[in-house]
Amino acid sequence: MGKHLINLTCITAYLPIITLLLITSGCDFNSNNKEDNSGYTIASPQYAVLAEKSLDFLTSFDFESWGTLLSDSVEYNFPDGDINTRTVLKGKKTLLAWWKNYKNESGLESMSLENAYYLPINTTVDIKDGLKPGTYVYSYFSNKMVYKGNGLAVRMNFVFHFDQAKMIDNIATYYDRTSIIKAMNGKNYLDLSEKKE
């Protein structure tokens, strides 16, 4: 674990990626006042390790161990719609039950991550679109999946938010679902979830 934690001394090489990730989460870079972004700092690498562990448990279908890293009120946001209309699973029990059912019903046989990177960030200011201050880990990786014997790879971004007890209380996912839906013969795997109202 931790082998792809972004080296903080080489962070300038990743500034375009960091900027993109911050913009997609609603950070405002339109101001000329340098103090406007002073509420953002690099967080402890410990959070990156927790995010990596979370994805390790998820991709190995070890849902019970994954649950030990999640708060009871965790929200899992799928990549459909915008911040107000995307599909969201609310609560640890709901999230774990959905993933267990999805594993059994979808034909998903395996997942493995390649070229995974983790960037922990602290924010002390409110972020646009109702995202809360605190510690985030921005991760991006290739997810190699096998559905009913057919392999595919999808580039994904997951953004984890941690509560004060270092439990994950929000996961926002960003990826193109097209190849996954195609692998499931056109079935939309979000049919079992509820849209935000």
N, C-alpha and C positions, 0 to 999 in steps of 0.2 A: 504494500500500500504506500501511497504517497510518492511513487516514483515520477508522477507527472504533475506534481504540485508546481505551479509556475514559480520559477526562481525569482524572488523579489528583487535581486540585483540586476536582473535582465528584463525587468518589467517594461522598459521602454520599447522593446521589440514587440510587445503584445498590445501596445496602446491602441492600434486600430480595432483590435478585437474587443478590448475592454470598453472602448467608446461605443462600439456597436451594441454590446451587451447592456451597457448602461442606458443607451437611448431606447432600446427595446423594452426596458423596464420602466421607462418614463422619466428618466433624469433630464433636467433642463440645462442645456449648454448654451442657450441663446443670450445669456447675460454677459456684459462686459465686466461685471463686478466679480473679482476673484473670490470674494468671501461667499458667494452664492454656492460654490461647490466645496466649501471648507468642511462640510458635514460628512465627507466621504474619506475613509482611510482603509488601508489594508488591514484585514482582520487576522487573528491568529491562525496559523496553518492547521491547528487542531480541528477547525471547522471543515477544512478541505478533507481531512482524513475521515471525519464523520460522514461527509457527503459521499466520498468514495466507498466507504463501508456500506452505506445505504444502497448504492447502486450495485455493489457486489452481491448483497443479499437479494435484491430484486431480480437481478439477471440470473441468479442461481435458483430462483423460485423458493428461496428460504423465507417465506412470508412471515413466519413467527419471529425469526431473528430480526427481519426488517422492522417489524412492529415495535421492537424494543427501542428503536431510534426515533419513533414517531410520537408526537403528542396525541392525546386522546381526541383533540379537536382539529387535527391536521386537515388541510384542504389540498386536494390534488386537482390541478387545472390541466385539462387537455388542450391541444393546440387548435381547436376549432373555434371560430368566432373571434370576437374581440374581448376586451376585459369585462364587458358587461353581458356578453352572450355566450361565452365559451362554456363547455360542459365542465362541471366541477363535482367531485366526490367529496362529501363532508363527513369527517369523523374517521377515526382509525378502524373501527369495526366495519364500516361501509367500504372503505378503501381496500382492506385486506380481503373481504368477501368478494369484492368485484374482481380483484386480481386472481384469486383462487378460481373463480368461475370462468374468467377469461382464459386462464391457462388450460382448464379442462375442456372448454367449448370451442376455442379458436383454432386449434390445431398447432399452436405454438409449441415447438419441441425444445428449442434452446435459444438463448441470447448470450452474446459475449461482446464486451466492449473493447474497442481498439482506439489508440491515439486519444486517450481521455486526458483532459486538462481541467484543473480546478482552481478557481480564483476566489479567495475569501475577501469580502468587503464589509466594512462597518458603515452604517449611515446613522446619523443622529438627527436627520431632518426628514420631514414628510416627503414622500416621493409622489409624483403624479399618479392619478388613477386609483387612489385609495391604498396603495402599497404602504406598509408600515415601516417605520424605522427599525433598525436592529442589524443583525448579522445575516448576510447573504453569502451563498457560494454559487458562483456562476460556473457551470460545467458544460463542456462540449466534447463530443465523442462520436465515433461511428459505432452503431449498434448492429452487429451481425446476428441476424435471426434466421431460424429455420422453421418454416410452416409446412407441415405435412410433407417433409422431405425436400422442400424447395427453399434455397437460401436467398437471402437478400440483405443488403446493408443500407441503413438509413443514417444520415448525419443528424444528430440531435443536440439540442441545448436543454438542460434542466437548470432551473434556478431554485435553490433551496433557501428557505428562511428559517432561522432558529429562534426559539423563545429563550427566556432568561435561564432556563434549566438545561440549555443546549440540546433541546429536543426539536426535531423538525416539525414545524407547524404549518408550513406551506410549501408546495412544490408546484412550480409553473413549468410546463413543458412546451417546447417549440420544435416542430419538425413537420415535414410534408408527409401526410398520411396515405398518399396515393398508392405507393407500392405495397403498403400493408393491406389496404382494402383490396387491392388486386390479388394479393396472395391468399386472401380469404374469400376468393370468388365473388368479389363485389359486395360482401356483407360489411356494413358499417358497425364496427365493434363498440361504438358509443351508444348504440340503441338501448343498452341496459343502464345508461346513466341519465341523470337529470340535468337539464340546462339551467343556468342561473336565471332567475326571474327578474 
